[in-house]
């Protein structure tokens, strides 16, 4: 059985400091790790940050990710 895969893209233009980019990726990886068993079907997922809207606040980022995964039909 195939598993879902995750890719994360964040540029210096969005978050200047490497510490912030790494925190952003760490939050997304943790979100994915906690929810990958709830996916309806295996999928290749690429998350790309295009605008800075309080990306480093965990609650905001989790809310955005919940909406994105539901719109994509990945979660139950």
mmCIF file of the N, C-alpha and C atoms, coordinates in Angstrom:
data_MODEL
# 
_entry.id   MODEL 
# 
loop_
_atom_site.group_PDB 
_atom_site.id 
_atom_site.type_symbol 
_atom_site.label_atom_id 
_atom_site.label_alt_id 
_atom_site.label_comp_id 
_atom_site.label_asym_id 
_atom_site.label_entity_id 
_atom_site.label_seq_id 
_atom_site.pdbx_PDB_ins_code 
_atom_site.Cartn_x 
_atom_site.Cartn_y 
_atom_site.Cartn_z 
_atom_site.occupancy 
_atom_site.B_iso_or_equiv 
_atom_site.pdbx_formal_charge 
_atom_site.auth_seq_id 
_atom_site.auth_comp_id 
_atom_site.auth_asym_id 
_atom_site.auth_atom_id 
_atom_site.pdbx_PDB_model_num 
ATOM 1   N N  . UNK A 1 1  ? 0.825   -1.178 0.000  1.00 0.00 ? 1  UNK A N  1 
ATOM 2   C CA . UNK A 1 1  ? 0.000   0.000  0.000  1.00 0.00 ? 1  UNK A CA 1 
ATOM 3   C C  . UNK A 1 1  ? 0.876   1.252  0.000  1.00 0.00 ? 1  UNK A C  1 
ATOM 4   N N  . UNK A 1 2  ? 0.520   2.197  -0.819 1.00 0.00 ? 2  UNK A N  1 
ATOM 5   C CA . UNK A 1 2  ? 1.266   3.437  -0.952 1.00 0.00 ? 2  UNK A CA 1 
ATOM 6   C C  . UNK A 1 2  ? 0.934   4.399  0.186  1.00 0.00 ? 2  UNK A C  1 
ATOM 7   N N  . UNK A 1 3  ? 1.921   5.136  0.666  1.00 0.00 ? 3  UNK A N  1 
ATOM 8   C CA . UNK A 1 3  ? 1.704   6.110  1.726  1.00 0.00 ? 3  UNK A CA 1 
ATOM 9   C C  . UNK A 1 3  ? 1.697   7.516  1.158  1.00 0.00 ? 3  UNK A C  1 
ATOM 10  N N  . UNK A 1 4  ? 1.084   8.424  1.875  1.00 0.00 ? 4  UNK A N  1 
ATOM 11  C CA . UNK A 1 4  ? 1.102   9.833  1.496  1.00 0.00 ? 4  UNK A CA 1 
ATOM 12  C C  . UNK A 1 4  ? 2.497   10.401 1.725  1.00 0.00 ? 4  UNK A C  1 
ATOM 13  N N  . UNK A 1 5  ? 2.855   11.389 0.901  1.00 0.00 ? 5  UNK A N  1 
ATOM 14  C CA . UNK A 1 5  ? 4.143   12.056 1.052  1.00 0.00 ? 5  UNK A CA 1 
ATOM 15  C C  . UNK A 1 5  ? 3.911   13.554 1.184  1.00 0.00 ? 5  UNK A C  1 
ATOM 16  N N  . UNK A 1 6  ? 4.839   14.228 1.843  1.00 0.00 ? 6  UNK A N  1 
ATOM 17  C CA . UNK A 1 6  ? 4.693   15.656 2.115  1.00 0.00 ? 6  UNK A CA 1 
ATOM 18  C C  . UNK A 1 6  ? 5.916   16.411 1.631  1.00 0.00 ? 6  UNK A C  1 
ATOM 19  N N  . UNK A 1 7  ? 5.672   17.534 0.952  1.00 0.00 ? 7  UNK A N  1 
ATOM 20  C CA . UNK A 1 7  ? 6.733   18.446 0.547  1.00 0.00 ? 7  UNK A CA 1 
ATOM 21  C C  . UNK A 1 7  ? 6.388   19.842 1.027  1.00 0.00 ? 7  UNK A C  1 
ATOM 22  N N  . UNK A 1 8  ? 7.389   20.587 1.488  1.00 0.00 ? 8  UNK A N  1 
ATOM 23  C CA . UNK A 1 8  ? 7.156   21.926 2.021  1.00 0.00 ? 8  UNK A CA 1 
ATOM 24  C C  . UNK A 1 8  ? 8.098   22.896 1.312  1.00 0.00 ? 8  UNK A C  1 
ATOM 25  N N  . UNK A 1 9  ? 7.523   24.009 0.823  1.00 0.00 ? 9  UNK A N  1 
ATOM 26  C CA . UNK A 1 9  ? 8.309   25.027 0.129  1.00 0.00 ? 9  UNK A CA 1 
ATOM 27  C C  . UNK A 1 9  ? 8.078   26.360 0.827  1.00 0.00 ? 9  UNK A C  1 
ATOM 28  N N  . UNK A 1 10 ? 9.155   26.992 1.277  1.00 0.00 ? 10 UNK A N  1 
ATOM 29  C CA . UNK A 1 10 ? 9.079   28.313 1.899  1.00 0.00 ? 10 UNK A CA 1 
ATOM 30  C C  . UNK A 1 10 ? 10.325  29.087 1.477  1.00 0.00 ? 10 UNK A C  1 
ATOM 31  N N  . UNK A 1 11 ? 10.124  30.284 0.935  1.00 0.00 ? 11 UNK A N  1 
ATOM 32  C CA . UNK A 1 11 ? 11.265  31.050 0.427  1.00 0.00 ? 11 UNK A CA 1 
ATOM 33  C C  . UNK A 1 11 ? 11.701  32.127 1.400  1.00 0.00 ? 11 UNK A C  1 
ATOM 34  N N  . UNK A 1 12 ? 12.885  32.657 1.159  1.00 0.00 ? 12 UNK A N  1 
ATOM 35  C CA . UNK A 1 12 ? 13.409  33.748 1.968  1.00 0.00 ? 12 UNK A CA 1 
ATOM 36  C C  . UNK A 1 12 ? 12.565  35.010 1.813  1.00 0.00 ? 12 UNK A C  1 
ATOM 37  N N  . UNK A 1 13 ? 11.910  35.138 0.706  1.00 0.00 ? 13 UNK A N  1 
ATOM 38  C CA . UNK A 1 13 ? 11.079  36.316 0.469  1.00 0.00 ? 13 UNK A CA 1 
ATOM 39  C C  . UNK A 1 13 ? 9.897   36.348 1.443  1.00 0.00 ? 13 UNK A C  1 
ATOM 40  N N  . UNK A 1 14 ? 9.391   35.187 1.810  1.00 0.00 ? 14 UNK A N  1 
ATOM 41  C CA . UNK A 1 14 ? 8.251   35.101 2.713  1.00 0.00 ? 14 UNK A CA 1 
ATOM 42  C C  . UNK A 1 14 ? 8.701   35.236 4.166  1.00 0.00 ? 14 UNK A C  1 
ATOM 43  N N  . UNK A 1 15 ? 9.637   34.421 4.584  1.00 0.00 ? 15 UNK A N  1 
ATOM 44  C CA . UNK A 1 15 ? 10.198  34.488 5.941  1.00 0.00 ? 15 UNK A CA 1 
ATOM 45  C C  . UNK A 1 15 ? 11.711  34.670 5.812  1.00 0.00 ? 15 UNK A C  1 
ATOM 46  N N  . UNK A 1 16 ? 12.192  35.792 6.260  1.00 0.00 ? 16 UNK A N  1 
ATOM 47  C CA . UNK A 1 16 ? 13.599  36.162 6.061  1.00 0.00 ? 16 UNK A CA 1 
ATOM 48  C C  . UNK A 1 16 ? 14.574  35.285 6.844  1.00 0.00 ? 16 UNK A C  1 
ATOM 49  N N  . UNK A 1 17 ? 14.253  35.024 8.089  1.00 0.00 ? 17 UNK A N  1 
ATOM 50  C CA . UNK A 1 17 ? 15.201  34.306 8.941  1.00 0.00 ? 17 UNK A CA 1 
ATOM 51  C C  . UNK A 1 17 ? 15.050  32.789 8.800  1.00 0.00 ? 17 UNK A C  1 
ATOM 52  N N  . UNK A 1 18 ? 16.191  32.107 8.763  1.00 0.00 ? 18 UNK A N  1 
ATOM 53  C CA . UNK A 1 18 ? 16.186  30.643 8.654  1.00 0.00 ? 18 UNK A CA 1 
ATOM 54  C C  . UNK A 1 18 ? 15.482  30.010 9.853  1.00 0.00 ? 18 UNK A C  1 
ATOM 55  N N  . UNK A 1 19 ? 15.608  30.606 11.012 1.00 0.00 ? 19 UNK A N  1 
ATOM 56  C CA . UNK A 1 19 ? 14.944  30.099 12.211 1.00 0.00 ? 19 UNK A CA 1 
ATOM 57  C C  . UNK A 1 19 ? 13.433  30.057 12.000 1.00 0.00 ? 19 UNK A C  1 
ATOM 58  N N  . UNK A 1 20 ? 12.893  31.112 11.397 1.00 0.00 ? 20 UNK A N  1 
ATOM 59  C CA . UNK A 1 20 ? 11.454  31.180 11.146 1.00 0.00 ? 20 UNK A CA 1 
ATOM 60  C C  . UNK A 1 20 ? 11.018  30.177 10.089 1.00 0.00 ? 20 UNK A C  1 
ATOM 61  N N  . UNK A 1 21 ? 11.813  30.029 9.024  1.00 0.00 ? 21 UNK A N  1 
ATOM 62  C CA . UNK A 1 21 ? 11.480  29.048 7.986  1.00 0.00 ? 21 UNK A CA 1 
ATOM 63  C C  . UNK A 1 21 ? 11.491  27.633 8.548  1.00 0.00 ? 21 UNK A C  1 
ATOM 64  N N  . UNK A 1 22 ? 12.468  27.344 9.395  1.00 0.00 ? 22 UNK A N  1 
ATOM 65  C CA . UNK A 1 22 ? 12.547  26.009 9.997  1.00 0.00 ? 22 UNK A CA 1 
ATOM 66  C C  . UNK A 1 22 ? 11.394  25.760 10.954 1.00 0.00 ? 22 UNK A C  1 
ATOM 67  N N  . UNK A 1 23 ? 10.982  26.768 11.706 1.00 0.00 ? 23 UNK A N  1 
ATOM 68  C CA . UNK A 1 23 ? 9.840   26.617 12.610 1.00 0.00 ? 23 UNK A CA 1 
ATOM 69  C C  . UNK A 1 23 ? 8.561   26.351 11.817 1.00 0.00 ? 23 UNK A C  1 
ATOM 70  N N  . UNK A 1 24 ? 8.394   27.082 10.719 1.00 0.00 ? 24 UNK A N  1 
ATOM 71  C CA . UNK A 1 24 ? 7.243   26.890 9.835  1.00 0.00 ? 24 UNK A CA 1 
ATOM 72  C C  . UNK A 1 24 ? 7.189   25.437 9.359  1.00 0.00 ? 24 UNK A C  1 
ATOM 73  N N  . UNK A 1 25 ? 8.317   24.918 8.894  1.00 0.00 ? 25 UNK A N  1 
ATOM 74  C CA . UNK A 1 25 ? 8.366   23.537 8.409  1.00 0.00 ? 25 UNK A CA 1 
ATOM 75  C C  . UNK A 1 25 ? 8.127   22.537 9.531  1.00 0.00 ? 25 UNK A C  1 
ATOM 76  N N  . UNK A 1 26 ? 8.651   22.827 10.710 1.00 0.00 ? 26 UNK A N  1 
ATOM 77  C CA . UNK A 1 26 ? 8.478   21.933 11.850 1.00 0.00 ? 26 UNK A CA 1 
ATOM 78  C C  . UNK A 1 26 ? 7.010   21.839 12.258 1.00 0.00 ? 26 UNK A C  1 
ATOM 79  N N  . UNK A 1 27 ? 6.307   22.978 12.258 1.00 0.00 ? 27 UNK A N  1 
ATOM 80  C CA . UNK A 1 27 ? 4.886   22.982 12.610 1.00 0.00 ? 27 UNK A CA 1 
ATOM 81  C C  . UNK A 1 27 ? 4.085   22.157 11.600 1.00 0.00 ? 27 UNK A C  1 
ATOM 82  N N  . UNK A 1 28 ? 4.387   22.327 10.315 1.00 0.00 ? 28 UNK A N  1 
ATOM 83  C CA . UNK A 1 28 ? 3.657   21.586 9.277  1.00 0.00 ? 28 UNK A CA 1 
ATOM 84  C C  . UNK A 1 28 ? 3.942   20.091 9.357  1.00 0.00 ? 28 UNK A C  1 
ATOM 85  N N  . UNK A 1 29 ? 5.195   19.722 9.572  1.00 0.00 ? 29 UNK A N  1 
ATOM 86  C CA . UNK A 1 29 ? 5.531   18.295 9.690  1.00 0.00 ? 29 UNK A CA 1 
ATOM 87  C C  . UNK A 1 29 ? 4.807   17.647 10.870 1.00 0.00 ? 29 UNK A C  1 
ATOM 88  N N  . UNK A 1 30 ? 4.732   18.361 11.988 1.00 0.00 ? 30 UNK A N  1 
ATOM 89  C CA . UNK A 1 30 ? 4.043   17.831 13.162 1.00 0.00 ? 30 UNK A CA 1 
ATOM 90  C C  . UNK A 1 30 ? 2.554   17.683 12.882 1.00 0.00 ? 30 UNK A C  1 
ATOM 91  N N  . UNK A 1 31 ? 1.945   18.661 12.230 1.00 0.00 ? 31 UNK A N  1 
ATOM 92  C CA . UNK A 1 31 ? 0.534   18.590 11.850 1.00 0.00 ? 31 UNK A CA 1 
ATOM 93  C C  . UNK A 1 31 ? 0.289   17.365 10.971 1.00 0.00 ? 31 UNK A C  1 
ATOM 94  N N  . UNK A 1 32 ? 1.133   17.186 9.974  1.00 0.00 ? 32 UNK A N  1 
ATOM 95  C CA . UNK A 1 32 ? 1.005   16.054 9.046  1.00 0.00 ? 32 UNK A CA 1 
ATOM 96  C C  . UNK A 1 32 ? 1.178   14.719 9.775  1.00 0.00 ? 32 UNK A C  1 
ATOM 97  N N  . UNK A 1 33 ? 2.181   14.649 10.638 1.00 0.00 ? 33 UNK A N  1 
ATOM 98  C CA . UNK A 1 33 ? 2.460   13.412 11.366 1.00 0.00 ? 33 UNK A CA 1 
ATOM 99  C C  . UNK A 1 33 ? 1.263   12.997 12.219 1.00 0.00 ? 33 UNK A C  1 
ATOM 100 N N  . UNK A 1 34 ? 0.616   13.961 12.856 1.00 0.00 ? 34 UNK A N  1 
ATOM 101 C CA . UNK A 1 34 ? -0.525  13.660 13.720 1.00 0.00 ? 34 UNK A CA 1 
ATOM 102 C C  . UNK A 1 34 ? -1.778  13.266 12.952 1.00 0.00 ? 34 UNK A C  1 
ATOM 103 N N  . UNK A 1 35 ? -1.878  13.649 11.682 1.00 0.00 ? 35 UNK A N  1 
ATOM 104 C CA . UNK A 1 35 ? -3.125  13.434 10.946 1.00 0.00 ? 35 UNK A CA 1 
ATOM 105 C C  . UNK A 1 35 ? -3.014  12.529 9.719  1.00 0.00 ? 35 UNK A C  1 
ATOM 106 N N  . UNK A 1 36 ? -1.840  12.017 9.420  1.00 0.00 ? 36 UNK A N  1 
ATOM 107 C CA . UNK A 1 36 ? -1.696  11.245 8.185  1.00 0.00 ? 36 UNK A CA 1 
ATOM 108 C C  . UNK A 1 36 ? -2.511  9.953  8.185  1.00 0.00 ? 36 UNK A C  1 
ATOM 109 N N  . UNK A 1 37 ? -2.835  9.413  9.345  1.00 0.00 ? 37 UNK A N  1 
ATOM 110 C CA . UNK A 1 37 ? -3.660  8.204  9.410  1.00 0.00 ? 37 UNK A CA 1 
ATOM 111 C C  . UNK A 1 37 ? -5.123  8.484  9.113  1.00 0.00 ? 37 UNK A C  1 
ATOM 112 N N  . UNK A 1 38 ? -5.528  9.750  9.142  1.00 0.00 ? 38 UNK A N  1 
ATOM 113 C CA . UNK A 1 38 ? -6.925  10.122 8.906  1.00 0.00 ? 38 UNK A CA 1 
ATOM 114 C C  . UNK A 1 38 ? -7.208  10.449 7.442  1.00 0.00 ? 38 UNK A C  1 
ATOM 115 N N  . UNK A 1 39 ? -6.212  10.357 6.591  1.00 0.00 ? 39 UNK A N  1 
ATOM 116 C CA . UNK A 1 39 ? -6.415  10.672 5.180  1.00 0.00 ? 39 UNK A CA 1 
ATOM 117 C C  . UNK A 1 39 ? -7.248  9.590  4.513  1.00 0.00 ? 39 UNK A C  1 
ATOM 118 N N  . UNK A 1 40 ? -8.166  10.021 3.667  1.00 0.00 ? 40 UNK A N  1 
ATOM 119 C CA . UNK A 1 40 ? -9.040  9.088  2.965  1.00 0.00 ? 40 UNK A CA 1 
ATOM 120 C C  . UNK A 1 40 ? -8.244  8.255  1.955  1.00 0.00 ? 40 UNK A C  1 
ATOM 121 N N  . UNK A 1 41 ? -7.379  8.900  1.184  1.00 0.00 ? 41 UNK A N  1 
ATOM 122 C CA . UNK A 1 41 ? -6.580  8.225  0.160  1.00 0.00 ? 41 UNK A CA 1 
ATOM 123 C C  . UNK A 1 41 ? -5.136  8.711  0.238  1.00 0.00 ? 41 UNK A C  1 
ATOM 124 N N  . UNK A 1 42 ? -4.185  7.863  -0.146 1.00 0.00 ? 42 UNK A N  1 
ATOM 125 C CA . UNK A 1 42 ? -2.796  8.325  -0.194 1.00 0.00 ? 42 UNK A CA 1 
ATOM 126 C C  . UNK A 1 42 ? -2.656  9.439  -1.233 1.00 0.00 ? 42 UNK A C  1 
ATOM 127 N N  . UNK A 1 43 ? -1.812  10.413 -0.917 1.00 0.00 ? 43 UNK A N  1 
ATOM 128 C CA . UNK A 1 43 ? -1.631  11.529 -1.835 1.00 0.00 ? 43 UNK A CA 1 
ATOM 129 C C  . UNK A 1 43 ? -0.233  12.113 -1.665 1.00 0.00 ? 43 UNK A C  1 
ATOM 130 N N  . UNK A 1 44 ? 0.258   12.750 -2.713 1.00 0.00 ? 44 UNK A N  1 
ATOM 131 C CA . UNK A 1 44 ? 1.485   13.526 -2.650 1.00 0.00 ? 44 UNK A CA 1 
ATOM 132 C C  . UNK A 1 44 ? 1.074   14.970 -2.391 1.00 0.00 ? 44 UNK A C  1 
ATOM 133 N N  . UNK A 1 45 ? 1.522   15.524 -1.282 1.00 0.00 ? 45 UNK A N  1 
ATOM 134 C CA . UNK A 1 45 ? 1.081   16.844 -0.850 1.00 0.00 ? 45 UNK A CA 1 
ATOM 135 C C  . UNK A 1 45 ? 2.268   17.792 -0.873 1.00 0.00 ? 45 UNK A C  1 
ATOM 136 N N  . UNK A 1 46 ? 2.100   18.940 -1.510 1.00 0.00 ? 46 UNK A N  1 
ATOM 137 C CA . UNK A 1 46 ? 3.119   19.987 -1.508 1.00 0.00 ? 46 UNK A CA 1 
ATOM 138 C C  . UNK A 1 46 ? 2.481   21.238 -0.933 1.00 0.00 ? 46 UNK A C  1 
ATOM 139 N N  . UNK A 1 47 ? 3.066   21.749 0.138  1.00 0.00 ? 47 UNK A N  1 
ATOM 140 C CA . UNK A 1 47 ? 2.575   22.970 0.774  1.00 0.00 ? 47 UNK A CA 1 
ATOM 141 C C  . UNK A 1 47 ? 3.579   24.064 0.474  1.00 0.00 ? 47 UNK A C  1 
ATOM 142 N N  . UNK A 1 48 ? 3.081   25.139 -0.122 1.00 0.00 ? 48 UNK A N  1 
ATOM 143 C CA . UNK A 1 48 ? 3.929   26.262 -0.521 1.00 0.00 ? 48 UNK A CA 1 
ATOM 144 C C  . UNK A 1 48 ? 3.364   27.544 0.072  1.00 0.00 ? 48 UNK A C  1 
ATOM 145 N N  . UNK A 1 49 ? 4.167   28.235 0.854  1.00 0.00 ? 49 UNK A N  1 
ATOM 146 C CA . UNK A 1 49 ? 3.723   29.491 1.453  1.00 0.00 ? 49 UNK A CA 1 
ATOM 147 C C  . UNK A 1 49 ? 3.904   30.598 0.422  1.00 0.00 ? 49 UNK A C  1 
ATOM 148 N N  . UNK A 1 50 ? 2.839   31.359 0.175  1.00 0.00 ? 50 UNK A N  1 
ATOM 149 C CA . UNK A 1 50 ? 2.919   32.431 -0.818 1.00 0.00 ? 50 UNK A CA 1 
ATOM 150 C C  . UNK A 1 50 ? 2.764   33.814 -0.195 1.00 0.00 ? 50 UNK A C  1 
ATOM 151 N N  . UNK A 1 51 ? 2.171   33.903 0.985  1.00 0.00 ? 51 UNK A N  1 
ATOM 152 C CA . UNK A 1 51 ? 2.025   35.180 1.659  1.00 0.00 ? 51 UNK A CA 1 
ATOM 153 C C  . UNK A 1 51 ? 2.238   34.988 3.145  1.00 0.00 ? 51 UNK A C  1 
ATOM 154 N N  . UNK A 1 52 ? 2.693   36.057 3.783  1.00 0.00 ? 52 UNK A N  1 
ATOM 155 C CA . UNK A 1 52 ? 2.924   35.975 5.219  1.00 0.00 ? 52 UNK A CA 1 
ATOM 156 C C  . UNK A 1 52 ? 1.697   36.501 5.955  1.00 0.00 ? 52 UNK A C  1 
ATOM 157 N N  . UNK A 1 53 ? 0.925   35.613 6.550  1.00 0.00 ? 53 UNK A N  1 
ATOM 158 C CA . UNK A 1 53 ? -0.244  35.965 7.358  1.00 0.00 ? 53 UNK A CA 1 
ATOM 159 C C  . UNK A 1 53 ? -0.113  35.266 8.697  1.00 0.00 ? 53 UNK A C  1 
ATOM 160 N N  . UNK A 1 54 ? 0.743   35.786 9.556  1.00 0.00 ? 54 UNK A N  1 
ATOM 161 C CA . UNK A 1 54 ? 0.954   35.175 10.875 1.00 0.00 ? 54 UNK A CA 1 
ATOM 162 C C  . UNK A 1 54 ? 1.238   33.679 10.755 1.00 0.00 ? 54 UNK A C  1 
ATOM 163 N N  . UNK A 1 55 ? 2.143   33.331 9.872  1.00 0.00 ? 55 UNK A N  1 
ATOM 164 C CA . UNK A 1 55 ? 2.434   31.924 9.607  1.00 0.00 ? 55 UNK A CA 1 
ATOM 165 C C  . UNK A 1 55 ? 3.020   31.195 10.799 1.00 0.00 ? 55 UNK A C  1 
ATOM 166 N N  . UNK A 1 56 ? 3.689   31.923 11.670 1.00 0.00 ? 56 UNK A N  1 
ATOM 167 C CA . UNK A 1 56 ? 4.372   31.253 12.765 1.00 0.00 ? 56 UNK A CA 1 
ATOM 168 C C  . UNK A 1 56 ? 3.506   31.065 14.001 1.00 0.00 ? 56 UNK A C  1 
ATOM 169 N N  . UNK A 1 57 ? 2.277   31.529 13.967 1.00 0.00 ? 57 UNK A N  1 
ATOM 170 C CA . UNK A 1 57 ? 1.370   31.258 15.070 1.00 0.00 ? 57 UNK A CA 1 
ATOM 171 C C  . UNK A 1 57 ? 0.735   29.895 14.811 1.00 0.00 ? 57 UNK A C  1 
ATOM 172 N N  . UNK A 1 58 ? 1.012   28.963 15.690 1.00 0.00 ? 58 UNK A N  1 
ATOM 173 C CA . UNK A 1 58 ? 0.604   27.572 15.491 1.00 0.00 ? 58 UNK A CA 1 
ATOM 174 C C  . UNK A 1 58 ? -0.898  27.435 15.265 1.00 0.00 ? 58 UNK A C  1 
ATOM 175 N N  . UNK A 1 59 ? -1.700  28.149 16.024 1.00 0.00 ? 59 UNK A N  1 
ATOM 176 C CA . UNK A 1 59 ? -3.159  28.023 15.884 1.00 0.00 ? 59 UNK A CA 1 
ATOM 177 C C  . UNK A 1 59 ? -3.618  28.482 14.513 1.00 0.00 ? 59 UNK A C  1 
ATOM 178 N N  . UNK A 1 60 ? -3.080  29.599 14.016 1.00 0.00 ? 60 UNK A N  1 
ATOM 179 C CA . UNK A 1 60 ? -3.453  30.082 12.688 1.00 0.00 ? 60 UNK A CA 1 
ATOM 180 C C  . UNK A 1 60 ? -3.042  29.081 11.613 1.00 0.00 ? 60 UNK A C  1 
ATOM 181 N N  . UNK A 1 61 ? -1.833  28.590 11.707 1.00 0.00 ? 61 UNK A N  1 
ATOM 182 C CA . UNK A 1 61 ? -1.329  27.651 10.704 1.00 0.00 ? 61 UNK A CA 1 
ATOM 183 C C  . UNK A 1 61 ? -2.135  26.357 10.717 1.00 0.00 ? 61 UNK A C  1 
ATOM 184 N N  . UNK A 1 62 ? -2.474  25.855 11.884 1.00 0.00 ? 62 UNK A N  1 
ATOM 185 C CA . UNK A 1 62 ? -3.290  24.634 11.969 1.00 0.00 ? 62 UNK A CA 1 
ATOM 186 C C  . UNK A 1 62 ? -4.670  24.857 11.366 1.00 0.00 ? 62 UNK A C  1 
ATOM 187 N N  . UNK A 1 63 ? -5.250  26.018 11.599 1.00 0.00 ? 63 UNK A N  1 
ATOM 188 C CA . UNK A 1 63 ? -6.571  26.324 11.034 1.00 0.00 ? 63 UNK A CA 1 
ATOM 189 C C  . UNK A 1 63 ? -6.501  26.362 9.504  1.00 0.00 ? 63 UNK A C  1 
ATOM 190 N N  . UNK A 1 64 ? -5.467  27.031 8.972  1.00 0.00 ? 64 UNK A N  1 
ATOM 191 C CA . UNK A 1 64 ? -5.291  27.083 7.513  1.00 0.00 ? 64 UNK A CA 1 
ATOM 192 C C  . UNK A 1 64 ? -5.098  25.688 6.930  1.00 0.00 ? 64 UNK A C  1 
ATOM 193 N N  . UNK A 1 65 ? -4.288  24.870 7.600  1.00 0.00 ? 65 UNK A N  1 
ATOM 194 C CA . UNK A 1 65 ? -4.037  23.517 7.105  1.00 0.00 ? 65 UNK A CA 1 
ATOM 195 C C  . UNK A 1 65 ? -5.298  22.663 7.150  1.00 0.00 ? 65 UNK A C  1 
ATOM 196 N N  . UNK A 1 66 ? -6.091  22.797 8.209  1.00 0.00 ? 66 UNK A N  1 
ATOM 197 C CA . UNK A 1 66 ? -7.360  22.059 8.280  1.00 0.00 ? 66 UNK A CA 1 
ATOM 198 C C  . UNK A 1 66 ? -8.249  22.409 7.093  1.00 0.00 ? 66 UNK A C  1 
ATOM 199 N N  . UNK A 1 67 ? -8.367  23.705 6.800  1.00 0.00 ? 67 UNK A N  1 
ATOM 200 C CA . UNK A 1 67 ? -9.195  24.138 5.668  1.00 0.00 ? 67 UNK A CA 1 
ATOM 201 C C  . UNK A 1 67 ? -8.657  23.605 4.343  1.00 0.00 ? 67 UNK A C  1 
ATOM 202 N N  . UNK A 1 68 ? -7.350  23.679 4.146  1.00 0.00 ? 68 UNK A N  1 
ATOM 203 C CA . UNK A 1 68 ? -6.759  23.209 2.893  1.00 0.00 ? 68 UNK A CA 1 
ATOM 204 C C  . UNK A 1 68 ? -6.959  21.708 2.699  1.00 0.00 ? 68 UNK A C  1 
ATOM 205 N N  . UNK A 1 69 ? -6.744  20.931 3.745  1.00 0.00 ? 69 UNK A N  1 
ATOM 206 C CA . UNK A 1 69 ? -6.868  19.480 3.619  1.00 0.00 ? 69 UNK A CA 1 
ATOM 207 C C  . UNK A 1 69 ? -8.327  19.084 3.399  1.00 0.00 ? 69 UNK A C  1 
ATOM 208 N N  . UNK A 1 70 ? -9.265  19.818 4.007  1.00 0.00 ? 70 UNK A N  1 
ATOM 209 C CA . UNK A 1 70 ? -10.685 19.527 3.776  1.00 0.00 ? 70 UNK A CA 1 
ATOM 210 C C  . UNK A 1 70 ? -11.105 19.891 2.360  1.00 0.00 ? 70 UNK A C  1 
ATOM 211 N N  . UNK A 1 71 ? -10.636 21.040 1.866  1.00 0.00 ? 71 UNK A N  1 
ATOM 212 C CA . UNK A 1 71 ? -10.968 21.444 0.493  1.00 0.00 ? 71 UNK A CA 1 
ATOM 213 C C  . UNK A 1 71 ? -10.409 20.459 -0.523 1.00 0.00 ? 71 UNK A C  1 
ATOM 214 N N  . UNK A 1 72 ? -9.237  19.914 -0.220 1.00 0.00 ? 72 UNK A N  1 
ATOM 215 C CA . UNK A 1 72 ? -8.621  18.957 -1.141 1.00 0.00 ? 72 UNK A CA 1 
ATOM 216 C C  . UNK A 1 72 ? -9.265  17.578 -1.032 1.00 0.00 ? 72 UNK A C  1 
ATOM 217 N N  . UNK A 1 73 ? -10.115 17.374 -0.042 1.00 0.00 ? 73 UNK A N  1 
ATOM 218 C CA . UNK A 1 73 ? -10.785 16.087 0.122  1.00 0.00 ? 73 UNK A CA 1 
ATOM 219 C C  . UNK A 1 73 ? -9.895  15.007 0.683  1.00 0.00 ? 73 UNK A C  1 
ATOM 220 N N  . UNK A 1 74 ? -8.866  15.392 1.428  1.00 0.00 ? 74 UNK A N  1 
ATOM 221 C CA . UNK A 1 74 ? -7.923  14.404 1.964  1.00 0.00 ? 74 UNK A CA 1 
ATOM 222 C C  . UNK A 1 74 ? -8.347  13.849 3.302  1.00 0.00 ? 74 UNK A C  1 
ATOM 223 N N  . UNK A 1 75 ? -9.106  14.622 4.081  1.00 0.00 ? 75 UNK A N  1 
ATOM 224 C CA . UNK A 1 75 ? -9.501  14.157 5.406  1.00 0.00 ? 75 UNK A CA 1 
ATOM 225 C C  . UNK A 1 75 ? -10.968 13.764 5.399  1.00 0.00 ? 75 UNK A C  1 
ATOM 226 N N  . UNK A 1 76 ? -11.329 12.955 6.365  1.00 0.00 ? 76 UNK A N  1 
ATOM 227 C CA . UNK A 1 76 ? -12.698 12.490 6.497  1.00 0.00 ? 76 UNK A CA 1 
ATOM 228 C C  . UNK A 1 76 ? -13.582 13.610 6.983  1.00 0.00 ? 76 UNK A C  1 
# 
